[in-house]
């Protein structure tokens, strides 16, 4: 079996931990001796095209990573012993159909590889590119929907809605990282006939209960994530204030970075808050072992890998009732409903977890089934079922001839 992975989430020189849940999957695939290539696509526009886009008030179609070459070419880069083939596509003024251009480039770049199946991470654009390749080559494909591709792209962007639904319905299987995300997609017109729920996992070699520290020097509340509105990071100063009014002795740690960082730091000056910036996953347990409670107040969340990582260390979680967060928390914390009193109710839940945390073994037990070993085994089973069905269909067709 040889798998072509398409992903827009991957490490870069600026953020080596980017797309870590993709890299961890691939490392597990490598352990199982699954043959694969991982392609990451970036698209940049020519200067005349950017000027035309500005005139037409069009948004920039893709991001540009610092590691990408400057012309149409591929470049292989290794991160954590996984090689990503980085495909740069430069659009000229007349390249109006971006998706066709990129699917053409992907077919060209992979034509010497004998792939059996495509696995696209995100419904759009990668899932749609997989559907374009499949239409022309007959290769079966799987899509994993992670969250923003459904919450943001499918729901909010009418221009891409038809492409996303086409890609989802045409896929041999669509993997959703939570049941909540699947329900959201069905609510937007997806049939769900080819859906399966397989969440993201955690690395037990890094996040292990044996590395957890049940005795904390100071009671600490921790946040891990991008400092953006979708994570409700803009409300961290308000939330810290509500907690500090009841427990002025607690301290806070914020792990992550983003466009709101400066504003959040200014709002947190009255409190004992440590901002670490982005931290590589391998270094997280040392910092997380300071936490008495992890908070995840997101407005939207496909799953929340950090929940299982915290629980594997015996740390309870307070999280919002957004997307897959309640499924991920289970009995290992408290879920807070959104509403007008969200901040005060969230603060009260954190105080409760400080005073009466769930049994540590219960918390750890919530994580154990979600190791990458277990998650990837389920994904490989999906591939095998698809390829068995494909081979049977081909055999039946030959018999009819």
NORURJO-V287014 format. One record per residue. N is the residue number from 1. RES is the residue in three letters. PHI is phi in whole degrees, -180 to 180 (none if undefined). PSI is psi in degrees with one decimal (999 if undefined). D_FIRST is the distance of its C-alpha to the first C-alpha in Angstrom with 2 decimals. Layout:
BEGIN
n->N res->RES phi->PHI psi->PSI d_first->D_FIRST
n->N res->RES phi->PHI psi->PSI d_first->D_FIRST
END
This chain:
BEGIN
n->1 res->UNK phi->none psi->129.9 d_first->0.00
n->2 res->UNK phi->-126 psi->127.4 d_first->3.80
n->3 res->UNK phi->-113 psi->133.9 d_first->6.59
n->4 res->UNK phi->-99 psi->114.8 d_first->10.19
n->5 res->UNK phi->-95 psi->132.2 d_first->12.74
n->6 res->UNK phi->-115 psi->125.8 d_first->16.28
n->7 res->UNK phi->-148 psi->139.8 d_first->19.09
n->8 res->UNK phi->-100 psi->4.2 d_first->22.85
n->9 res->UNK phi->-116 psi->112.8 d_first->23.27
n->10 res->UNK phi->-161 psi->163.7 d_first->22.87
n->11 res->UNK phi->-70 psi->151.3 d_first->25.22
n->12 res->UNK phi->-134 psi->170.2 d_first->28.06
n->13 res->UNK phi->-63 psi->-33.6 d_first->30.88
n->14 res->UNK phi->-75 psi->-31.9 d_first->33.19
n->15 res->UNK phi->-138 psi->82.0 d_first->31.00
n->16 res->UNK phi->-62 psi->-19.7 d_first->28.57
n->17 res->UNK phi->-93 psi->4.2 d_first->27.76
n->18 res->UNK phi->-60 psi->135.9 d_first->26.85
n->19 res->UNK phi->60 psi->35.8 d_first->23.79
n->20 res->UNK phi->-60 psi->-31.0 d_first->23.55
n->21 res->UNK phi->-72 psi->-16.1 d_first->21.67
n->22 res->UNK phi->-82 psi->-48.1 d_first->18.80
n->23 res->UNK phi->-58 psi->-41.8 d_first->19.02
n->24 res->UNK phi->-63 psi->-40.3 d_first->19.16
n->25 res->UNK phi->-57 psi->-48.1 d_first->15.94
n->26 res->UNK phi->-67 psi->-35.8 d_first->14.18
n->27 res->UNK phi->-63 psi->-39.6 d_first->16.08
n->28 res->UNK phi->-69 psi->-38.3 d_first->14.92
n->29 res->UNK phi->-60 psi->-41.6 d_first->11.21
n->30 res->UNK phi->-63 psi->-42.4 d_first->12.28
n->31 res->UNK phi->-58 psi->-35.8 d_first->14.20
n->32 res->UNK phi->-87 psi->6.7 d_first->11.38
n->33 res->UNK phi->60 psi->35.3 d_first->9.62
n->34 res->UNK phi->-82 psi->128.5 d_first->6.67
n->35 res->UNK phi->-81 psi->128.8 d_first->6.42
n->36 res->UNK phi->-155 psi->162.5 d_first->8.33
n->37 res->UNK phi->-130 psi->136.6 d_first->11.63
n->38 res->UNK phi->-111 psi->116.5 d_first->14.39
n->39 res->UNK phi->-107 psi->130.3 d_first->17.04
n->40 res->UNK phi->-118 psi->131.8 d_first->20.48
n->41 res->UNK phi->-111 psi->135.1 d_first->23.03
n->42 res->UNK phi->-127 psi->144.1 d_first->26.79
n->43 res->UNK phi->-129 psi->126.2 d_first->29.35
n->44 res->UNK phi->-121 psi->156.0 d_first->32.95
n->45 res->UNK phi->-106 psi->151.5 d_first->35.84
n->46 res->UNK phi->-68 psi->161.3 d_first->38.52
n->47 res->UNK phi->-60 psi->-46.2 d_first->42.01
n->48 res->UNK phi->-59 psi->-37.1 d_first->43.39
n->49 res->UNK phi->-68 psi->-40.0 d_first->40.56
n->50 res->UNK phi->-64 psi->-39.4 d_first->41.20
n->51 res->UNK phi->-63 psi->-42.0 d_first->44.88
n->52 res->UNK phi->-63 psi->-41.2 d_first->44.19
n->53 res->UNK phi->-62 psi->-41.0 d_first->42.00
n->54 res->UNK phi->-64 psi->-40.1 d_first->44.89
n->55 res->UNK phi->-63 psi->-40.3 d_first->47.33
n->56 res->UNK phi->-87 psi->4.2 d_first->45.27
n->57 res->UNK phi->59 psi->36.8 d_first->44.70
n->58 res->UNK phi->-90 psi->148.5 d_first->40.92
n->59 res->UNK phi->-78 psi->154.3 d_first->38.83
n->60 res->UNK phi->-60 psi->132.4 d_first->36.75
n->61 res->UNK phi->-80 psi->-26.0 d_first->33.32
n->62 res->UNK phi->-150 psi->165.6 d_first->31.22
n->63 res->UNK phi->-89 psi->163.1 d_first->31.86
n->64 res->UNK phi->-121 psi->121.7 d_first->32.05
n->65 res->UNK phi->-92 psi->147.8 d_first->30.78
n->66 res->UNK phi->-65 psi->-21.7 d_first->32.83
n->67 res->UNK phi->-85 psi->-4.2 d_first->29.98
n->68 res->UNK phi->-81 psi->144.1 d_first->29.17
n->69 res->UNK phi->-68 psi->168.4 d_first->30.52
n->70 res->UNK phi->-94 psi->-3.5 d_first->33.29
n->71 res->UNK phi->-134 psi->179.4 d_first->32.04
n->72 res->UNK phi->-66 psi->106.3 d_first->29.06
n->73 res->UNK phi->-168 psi->171.5 d_first->26.56
n->74 res->UNK phi->-114 psi->151.9 d_first->23.53
n->75 res->UNK phi->-147 psi->127.7 d_first->23.93
n->76 res->UNK phi->-95 psi->127.7 d_first->21.57
n->77 res->UNK phi->-131 psi->137.1 d_first->23.06
n->78 res->UNK phi->-99 psi->134.6 d_first->22.13
n->79 res->UNK phi->-133 psi->125.7 d_first->23.16
n->80 res->UNK phi->50 psi->42.8 d_first->22.92
n->81 res->UNK phi->68 psi->14.0 d_first->20.61
n->82 res->UNK phi->-114 psi->126.6 d_first->18.04
n->83 res->UNK phi->-88 psi->124.0 d_first->18.12
n->84 res->UNK phi->-105 psi->127.6 d_first->18.72
n->85 res->UNK phi->-89 psi->111.5 d_first->19.04
n->86 res->UNK phi->-95 psi->115.5 d_first->22.26
n->87 res->UNK phi->-104 psi->114.5 d_first->23.04
n->88 res->UNK phi->-98 psi->126.1 d_first->26.76
n->89 res->UNK phi->-119 psi->118.6 d_first->28.08
n->90 res->UNK phi->-100 psi->121.8 d_first->31.86
n->91 res->UNK phi->-88 psi->135.6 d_first->33.48
n->92 res->UNK phi->-90 psi->-178.7 d_first->36.67
n->93 res->UNK phi->-63 psi->-30.4 d_first->39.55
n->94 res->UNK phi->-99 psi->0.1 d_first->38.38
n->95 res->UNK phi->-82 psi->78.1 d_first->34.68
n->96 res->UNK phi->-80 psi->-28.1 d_first->35.44
n->97 res->UNK phi->-99 psi->90.0 d_first->32.08
n->98 res->UNK phi->-58 psi->-46.4 d_first->30.01
n->99 res->UNK phi->-65 psi->-38.4 d_first->26.89
n->100 res->UNK phi->-66 psi->-42.7 d_first->26.82
n->101 res->UNK phi->-57 psi->-46.9 d_first->27.49
n->102 res->UNK phi->-72 psi->-40.4 d_first->24.63
n->103 res->UNK phi->-63 psi->-36.2 d_first->22.06
n->104 res->UNK phi->-61 psi->-45.0 d_first->23.42
n->105 res->UNK phi->-66 psi->-36.7 d_first->23.04
n->106 res->UNK phi->-67 psi->-42.7 d_first->19.43
n->107 res->UNK phi->-62 psi->-41.9 d_first->18.59
n->108 res->UNK phi->-64 psi->-43.1 d_first->20.70
n->109 res->UNK phi->-71 psi->-22.7 d_first->19.20
n->110 res->UNK phi->-112 psi->7.3 d_first->15.54
n->111 res->UNK phi->-66 psi->-20.5 d_first->16.42
n->112 res->UNK phi->-92 psi->-0.3 d_first->15.54
n->113 res->UNK phi->-102 psi->137.2 d_first->11.87
n->114 res->UNK phi->-95 psi->80.9 d_first->9.43
n->115 res->UNK phi->-80 psi->149.8 d_first->7.62
n->116 res->UNK phi->-101 psi->-28.2 d_first->6.06
n->117 res->UNK phi->-158 psi->151.2 d_first->7.97
n->118 res->UNK phi->-110 psi->137.2 d_first->10.88
n->119 res->UNK phi->-123 psi->111.0 d_first->12.41
n->120 res->UNK phi->-100 psi->127.8 d_first->16.09
n->121 res->UNK phi->-98 psi->109.4 d_first->18.44
n->122 res->UNK phi->104 psi->138.6 d_first->21.82
n->123 res->UNK phi->-68 psi->-34.6 d_first->22.80
n->124 res->UNK phi->-145 psi->134.2 d_first->24.82
n->125 res->UNK phi->-89 psi->-18.7 d_first->24.49
n->126 res->UNK phi->-61 psi->-39.5 d_first->20.74
n->127 res->UNK phi->-65 psi->-37.9 d_first->20.04
n->128 res->UNK phi->-70 psi->-38.4 d_first->22.37
n->129 res->UNK phi->-61 psi->-39.6 d_first->20.84
n->130 res->UNK phi->-61 psi->-39.2 d_first->17.44
n->131 res->UNK phi->-66 psi->-37.6 d_first->19.50
n->132 res->UNK phi->-64 psi->-43.6 d_first->21.18
n->133 res->UNK phi->-64 psi->-42.5 d_first->18.06
n->134 res->UNK phi->-63 psi->-40.5 d_first->16.79
n->135 res->UNK phi->-59 psi->-33.4 d_first->20.30
n->136 res->UNK phi->-96 psi->-22.4 d_first->20.21
n->137 res->UNK phi->-116 psi->-16.9 d_first->16.75
n->138 res->UNK phi->82 psi->2.3 d_first->15.79
n->139 res->UNK phi->-68 psi->133.5 d_first->12.53
n->140 res->UNK phi->-71 psi->155.1 d_first->12.41
n->141 res->UNK phi->-143 psi->153.5 d_first->13.16
n->142 res->UNK phi->-121 psi->142.9 d_first->14.16
n->143 res->UNK phi->-118 psi->135.8 d_first->17.28
n->144 res->UNK phi->-107 psi->120.7 d_first->18.69
n->145 res->UNK phi->-92 psi->124.7 d_first->22.49
n->146 res->UNK phi->-103 psi->-20.2 d_first->24.16
n->147 res->UNK phi->148 psi->-71.0 d_first->27.83
n->148 res->UNK phi->-65 psi->-28.4 d_first->29.59
n->149 res->UNK phi->-65 psi->-24.4 d_first->27.49
n->150 res->UNK phi->-98 psi->-52.4 d_first->29.15
n->151 res->UNK phi->-63 psi->-40.2 d_first->32.41
n->152 res->UNK phi->-101 psi->-59.3 d_first->33.33
n->153 res->UNK phi->-70 psi->-49.3 d_first->31.55
n->154 res->UNK phi->-68 psi->-43.8 d_first->31.35
n->155 res->UNK phi->-78 psi->-37.9 d_first->34.74
n->156 res->UNK phi->-102 psi->-15.1 d_first->36.75
n->157 res->UNK phi->-118 psi->100.7 d_first->35.65
n->158 res->UNK phi->-63 psi->-31.5 d_first->36.56
n->159 res->UNK phi->-63 psi->-31.8 d_first->35.29
n->160 res->UNK phi->-104 psi->-4.7 d_first->31.64
n->161 res->UNK phi->-57 psi->-48.0 d_first->31.94
n->162 res->UNK phi->-63 psi->-38.6 d_first->31.15
n->163 res->UNK phi->-66 psi->-40.7 d_first->28.04
n->164 res->UNK phi->-65 psi->-47.8 d_first->26.73
n->165 res->UNK phi->-64 psi->-37.5 d_first->27.50
n->166 res->UNK phi->-61 psi->-47.5 d_first->25.95
n->167 res->UNK phi->-64 psi->-40.9 d_first->22.63
n->168 res->UNK phi->-64 psi->-46.4 d_first->22.76
n->169 res->UNK phi->-70 psi->-31.5 d_first->23.73
n->170 res->UNK phi->-81 psi->-18.2 d_first->21.23
n->171 res->UNK phi->-65 psi->147.3 d_first->18.14
n->172 res->UNK phi->-67 psi->-31.3 d_first->16.16
n->173 res->UNK phi->-156 psi->141.4 d_first->16.84
n->174 res->UNK phi->-118 psi->120.9 d_first->19.06
n->175 res->UNK phi->-95 psi->126.1 d_first->19.09
n->176 res->UNK phi->-109 psi->139.7 d_first->22.63
n->177 res->UNK phi->-79 psi->-7.4 d_first->23.58
n->178 res->UNK phi->-156 psi->156.6 d_first->26.76
n->179 res->UNK phi->-65 psi->-34.2 d_first->28.52
n->180 res->UNK phi->-62 psi->-40.3 d_first->31.23
n->181 res->UNK phi->-67 psi->-38.7 d_first->28.95
n->182 res->UNK phi->-62 psi->-44.2 d_first->27.74
n->183 res->UNK phi->-61 psi->-39.2 d_first->31.44
n->184 res->UNK phi->-62 psi->-42.1 d_first->32.29
n->185 res->UNK phi->-66 psi->-41.4 d_first->29.76
n->186 res->UNK phi->-63 psi->-37.3 d_first->31.12
n->187 res->UNK phi->-65 psi->-17.5 d_first->34.56
n->188 res->UNK phi->-102 psi->10.9 d_first->33.75
n->189 res->UNK phi->110 psi->-2.6 d_first->32.81
n->190 res->UNK phi->-77 psi->138.3 d_first->29.14
n->191 res->UNK phi->-72 psi->-33.8 d_first->28.82
n->192 res->UNK phi->82 psi->3.3 d_first->26.46
n->193 res->UNK phi->-66 psi->-26.8 d_first->25.11
n->194 res->UNK phi->-113 psi->26.7 d_first->21.40
n->195 res->UNK phi->-95 psi->149.8 d_first->22.00
n->196 res->UNK phi->-146 psi->146.9 d_first->20.99
n->197 res->UNK phi->-103 psi->117.3 d_first->22.52
n->198 res->UNK phi->-136 psi->109.8 d_first->20.57
n->199 res->UNK phi->-74 psi->173.5 d_first->22.76
n->200 res->UNK phi->-74 psi->164.9 d_first->22.23
n->201 res->UNK phi->-118 psi->-166.2 d_first->22.67
n->202 res->UNK phi->-140 psi->161.0 d_first->24.71
n->203 res->UNK phi->-98 psi->105.8 d_first->24.42
n->204 res->UNK phi->-68 psi->-16.0 d_first->26.53
n->205 res->UNK phi->-73 psi->-24.6 d_first->26.86
n->206 res->UNK phi->-99 psi->-46.9 d_first->28.84
n->207 res->UNK phi->-106 psi->93.4 d_first->30.36
n->208 res->UNK phi->-125 psi->141.9 d_first->31.70
n->209 res->UNK phi->-60 psi->-26.9 d_first->34.77
n->210 res->UNK phi->-69 psi->-19.8 d_first->36.05
n->211 res->UNK phi->-95 psi->-5.1 d_first->36.34
n->212 res->UNK phi->-74 psi->151.8 d_first->38.21
n->213 res->UNK phi->-121 psi->107.9 d_first->41.95
n->214 res->UNK phi->-78 psi->-12.4 d_first->44.03
n->215 res->UNK phi->-110 psi->116.5 d_first->47.25
n->216 res->UNK phi->-104 psi->142.2 d_first->47.60
n->217 res->UNK phi->-72 psi->-40.5 d_first->50.46
n->218 res->UNK phi->-135 psi->150.3 d_first->50.91
n->219 res->UNK phi->-76 psi->124.7 d_first->49.59
n->220 res->UNK phi->-131 psi->134.9 d_first->46.97
n->221 res->UNK phi->-105 psi->130.0 d_first->45.12
n->222 res->UNK phi->-119 psi->142.7 d_first->41.88
n->223 res->UNK phi->-123 psi->134.9 d_first->39.98
n->224 res->UNK phi->-131 psi->123.9 d_first->36.57
n->225 res->UNK phi->160 psi->173.2 d_first->35.20
n->226 res->UNK phi->-68 psi->139.8 d_first->35.77
n->227 res->UNK phi->-87 psi->77.0 d_first->39.46
n->228 res->UNK phi->-136 psi->164.6 d_first->39.24
n->229 res->UNK phi->-65 psi->-34.7 d_first->40.86
n->230 res->UNK phi->-62 psi->-26.3 d_first->37.81
n->231 res->UNK phi->-86 psi->1.6 d_first->37.81
n->232 res->UNK phi->58 psi->30.9 d_first->41.57
n->233 res->UNK phi->-66 psi->-26.0 d_first->42.24
n->234 res->UNK phi->-62 psi->-19.6 d_first->45.35
n->235 res->UNK phi->-97 psi->3.0 d_first->46.86
n->236 res->UNK phi->-60 psi->-44.9 d_first->46.40
n->237 res->UNK phi->-58 psi->-42.3 d_first->50.03
n->238 res->UNK phi->-64 psi->-40.9 d_first->51.36
n->239 res->UNK phi->-69 psi->-42.6 d_first->49.28
n->240 res->UNK phi->-63 psi->-37.7 d_first->50.29
n->241 res->UNK phi->-63 psi->-44.9 d_first->53.89
n->242 res->UNK phi->-64 psi->-37.8 d_first->53.75
n->243 res->UNK phi->-70 psi->-42.5 d_first->52.36
n->244 res->UNK phi->-67 psi->-28.0 d_first->54.87
n->245 res->UNK phi->-62 psi->-33.9 d_first->57.79
n->246 res->UNK phi->-92 psi->-39.2 d_first->57.11
n->247 res->UNK phi->-127 psi->79.2 d_first->55.70
n->248 res->UNK phi->-66 psi->-11.0 d_first->57.13
n->249 res->UNK phi->-85 psi->-13.7 d_first->56.02
n->250 res->UNK phi->-78 psi->157.6 d_first->52.25
n->251 res->UNK phi->-120 psi->163.6 d_first->50.27
n->252 res->UNK phi->-128 psi->146.0 d_first->47.21
n->253 res->UNK phi->-128 psi->128.6 d_first->44.18
n->254 res->UNK phi->-116 psi->115.1 d_first->42.14
n->255 res->UNK phi->-108 psi->118.6 d_first->38.81
n->256 res->UNK phi->140 psi->176.2 d_first->37.35
n->257 res->UNK phi->-148 psi->169.7 d_first->38.62
n->258 res->UNK phi->160 psi->179.8 d_first->39.09
n->259 res->UNK phi->-66 psi->-18.6 d_first->41.74
n->260 res->UNK phi->-93 psi->0.3 d_first->43.89
n->261 res->UNK phi->-57 psi->-48.9 d_first->44.29
n->262 res->UNK phi->-61 psi->-43.6 d_first->47.75
n->263 res->UNK phi->-64 psi->-41.2 d_first->49.12
n->264 res->UNK phi->-66 psi->-43.5 d_first->47.82
n->265 res->UNK phi->-59 psi->-42.6 d_first->49.25
n->266 res->UNK phi->-63 psi->-39.0 d_first->52.62
n->267 res->UNK phi->-72 psi->-17.1 d_first->52.59
n->268 res->UNK phi->-100 psi->5.5 d_first->51.84
n->269 res->UNK phi->-58 psi->-30.6 d_first->54.73
n->270 res->UNK phi->-74 psi->-11.3 d_first->56.82
n->271 res->UNK phi->-113 psi->167.1 d_first->54.15
n->272 res->UNK phi->-88 psi->90.1 d_first->52.64
n->273 res->UNK phi->-125 psi->133.2 d_first->49.25
n->274 res->UNK phi->-112 psi->123.8 d_first->46.99
n->275 res->UNK phi->-102 psi->121.5 d_first->44.53
n->276 res->UNK phi->-99 psi->-17.5 d_first->41.84
n->277 res->UNK phi->76 psi->-167.3 d_first->39.77
n->278 res->UNK phi->-72 psi->136.0 d_first->35.99
n->279 res->UNK phi->-125 psi->133.5 d_first->34.89
n->280 res->UNK phi->-62 psi->145.0 d_first->31.61
n->281 res->UNK phi->-55 psi->-36.8 d_first->29.77
n->282 res->UNK phi->-64 psi->-21.1 d_first->30.35
n->283 res->UNK phi->-97 psi->-6.4 d_first->34.09
n->284 res->UNK phi->-64 psi->-43.4 d_first->34.29
n->285 res->UNK phi->-54 psi->-38.9 d_first->35.06
n->286 res->UNK phi->-60 psi->-42.5 d_first->38.26
n->287 res->UNK phi->-73 psi->-41.5 d_first->39.52
n->288 res->UNK phi->-67 psi->-26.2 d_first->38.35
n->289 res->UNK phi->-65 psi->-12.2 d_first->40.19
n->290 res->UNK phi->-78 psi->-19.2 d_first->43.34
n->291 res->UNK phi->-76 psi->138.3 d_first->42.54
n->292 res->UNK phi->-93 psi->-30.7 d_first->44.29
n->293 res->UNK phi->-144 psi->136.8 d_first->42.64
n->294 res->UNK phi->-98 psi->137.0 d_first->39.77
n->295 res->UNK phi->-113 psi->139.8 d_first->40.55
n->296 res->UNK phi->-140 psi->85.6 d_first->38.20
n->297 res->UNK phi->-91 psi->26.2 d_first->40.52
n->298 res->UNK phi->-52 psi->150.1 d_first->38.05
n->299 res->UNK phi->-81 psi->-31.4 d_first->38.98
n->300 res->UNK phi->-144 psi->145.5 d_first->35.35
n->301 res->UNK phi->-163 psi->122.9 d_first->32.26
n->302 res->UNK phi->-65 psi->-45.2 d_first->28.83
n->303 res->UNK phi->-145 psi->-68.6 d_first->28.38
n->304 res->UNK phi->106 psi->70.2 d_first->29.97
n->305 res->UNK phi->-56 psi->-35.6 d_first->27.81
n->306 res->UNK phi->-63 psi->-23.0 d_first->31.06
n->307 res->UNK phi->-63 psi->-49.8 d_first->32.45
n->308 res->UNK phi->-68 psi->-33.2 d_first->30.06
n->309 res->UNK phi->-64 psi->-42.5 d_first->30.53
n->310 res->UNK phi->-66 psi->-45.6 d_first->34.29
n->311 res->UNK phi->-63 psi->-35.7 d_first->34.24
n->312 res->UNK phi->-61 psi->-25.0 d_first->32.27
n->313 res->UNK phi->-93 psi->2.4 d_first->35.31
n->314 res->UNK phi->85 psi->19.5 d_first->37.72
n->315 res->UNK phi->-100 psi->124.1 d_first->38.84
n->316 res->UNK phi->-73 psi->159.5 d_first->39.79
n->317 res->UNK phi->-127 psi->135.1 d_first->38.96
n->318 res->UNK phi->-106 psi->121.4 d_first->41.21
n->319 res->UNK phi->-139 psi->156.9 d_first->39.30
n->320 res->UNK phi->-74 psi->164.2 d_first->40.10
n->321 res->UNK phi->-88 psi->56.0 d_first->39.23
n->322 res->UNK phi->-116 psi->129.9 d_first->36.80
n->323 res->UNK phi->53 psi->-128.1 d_first->33.34
n->324 res->UNK phi->-88 psi->5.1 d_first->31.18
n->325 res->UNK phi->-59 psi->-48.2 d_first->33.68
n->326 res->UNK phi->-59 psi->-38.7 d_first->35.42
n->327 res->UNK phi->-63 psi->-40.3 d_first->32.18
n->328 res->UNK phi->-72 psi->-37.2 d_first->31.23
n->329 res->UNK phi->-71 psi->-44.7 d_first->34.78
n->330 res->UNK phi->56 psi->-128.7 d_first->35.32
n->331 res->UNK phi->-92 psi->7.9 d_first->38.15
n->332 res->UNK phi->-97 psi->30.8 d_first->37.76
n->333 res->UNK phi->165 psi->-155.8 d_first->40.19
n->334 res->UNK phi->-130 psi->136.4 d_first->42.08
n->335 res->UNK phi->-103 psi->133.1 d_first->41.09
n->336 res->UNK phi->-113 psi->125.6 d_first->43.77
n->337 res->UNK phi->-70 psi->143.9 d_first->44.32
n->338 res->UNK phi->-72 psi->157.3 d_first->44.90
n->339 res->UNK phi->159 psi->-177.9 d_first->48.46
n->340 res->UNK phi->-64 psi->-25.6 d_first->51.72
n->341 res->UNK phi->-105 psi->26.0 d_first->52.12
n->342 res->UNK phi->-56 psi->-46.5 d_first->48.54
n->343 res->UNK phi->-63 psi->-47.2 d_first->49.56
n->344 res->UNK phi->-68 psi->-38.7 d_first->52.25
n->345 res->UNK phi->-68 psi->-37.2 d_first->50.14
n->346 res->UNK phi->-65 psi->-44.3 d_first->47.24
n->347 res->UNK phi->-60 psi->-42.5 d_first->49.73
n->348 res->UNK phi->-64 psi->-36.7 d_first->51.17
n->349 res->UNK phi->-66 psi->-40.3 d_first->47.73
n->350 res->UNK phi->-63 psi->-44.5 d_first->47.15
n->351 res->UNK phi->-60 psi->-40.7 d_first->50.62
n->352 res->UNK phi->-64 psi->-42.4 d_first->49.90
n->353 res->UNK phi->-67 psi->-32.0 d_first->46.72
n->354 res->UNK phi->-64 psi->-42.1 d_first->48.74
n->355 res->UNK phi->-81 psi->-39.3 d_first->51.39
n->356 res->UNK phi->-135 psi->70.4 d_first->49.39
n->357 res->UNK phi->-68 psi->152.6 d_first->45.72
n->358 res->UNK phi->-60 psi->158.5 d_first->43.52
n->359 res->UNK phi->-53 psi->134.1 d_first->43.19
n->360 res->UNK phi->-60 psi->-38.8 d_first->40.93
n->361 res->UNK phi->-66 psi->-33.2 d_first->38.89
n->362 res->UNK phi->-65 psi->-43.5 d_first->38.41
n->363 res->UNK phi->-62 psi->-49.4 d_first->37.13
n->364 res->UNK phi->-62 psi->-38.5 d_first->34.67
n->365 res->UNK phi->-62 psi->-27.3 d_first->33.53
n->366 res->UNK phi->-67 psi->-21.7 d_first->32.56
n->367 res->UNK phi->-97 psi->-25.5 d_first->29.84
n->368 res->UNK phi->-57 psi->-34.8 d_first->28.43
n->369 res->UNK phi->-78 psi->-3.0 d_first->25.83
n->370 res->UNK phi->-109 psi->25.2 d_first->24.31
n->371 res->UNK phi->-65 psi->153.8 d_first->22.80
n->372 res->UNK phi->-60 psi->-30.7 d_first->19.56
n->373 res->UNK phi->-58 psi->-46.9 d_first->18.14
n->374 res->UNK phi->-70 psi->-40.8 d_first->19.07
n->375 res->UNK phi->-66 psi->-46.9 d_first->18.10
n->376 res->UNK phi->-67 psi->-34.0 d_first->14.52
n->377 res->UNK phi->-59 psi->-38.9 d_first->14.13
n->378 res->UNK phi->-68 psi->-38.6 d_first->15.34
n->379 res->UNK phi->-69 psi->-40.0 d_first->13.01
n->380 res->UNK phi->-63 psi->-37.7 d_first->9.85
n->381 res->UNK phi->-61 psi->-36.8 d_first->11.86
n->382 res->UNK phi->-62 psi->-47.1 d_first->12.36
n->383 res->UNK phi->-58 psi->-48.1 d_first->8.77
n->384 res->UNK phi->-62 psi->-40.8 d_first->8.60
n->385 res->UNK phi->-64 psi->-40.7 d_first->12.05
n->386 res->UNK phi->-65 psi->-46.1 d_first->11.49
n->387 res->UNK phi->-68 psi->-35.1 d_first->8.86
n->388 res->UNK phi->-62 psi->-44.4 d_first->11.28
n->389 res->UNK phi->-66 psi->-39.7 d_first->14.12
n->390 res->UNK phi->-64 psi->-45.3 d_first->12.90
n->391 res->UNK phi->-65 psi->-37.6 d_first->12.45
n->392 res->UNK phi->-65 psi->-41.2 d_first->15.78
n->393 res->UNK phi->-63 psi->-41.5 d_first->17.43
n->394 res->UNK phi->-65 psi->-40.2 d_first->16.64
n->395 res->UNK phi->-64 psi->-42.4 d_first->17.93
n->396 res->UNK phi->-64 psi->-38.3 d_first->20.98
n->397 res->UNK phi->-65 psi->-39.6 d_first->21.69
n->398 res->UNK phi->-64 psi->-37.9 d_first->21.76
n->399 res->UNK phi->-65 psi->-36.6 d_first->24.13
n->400 res->UNK phi->-67 psi->-28.6 d_first->26.39
n->401 res->UNK phi->-73 psi->999 d_first->26.80
END
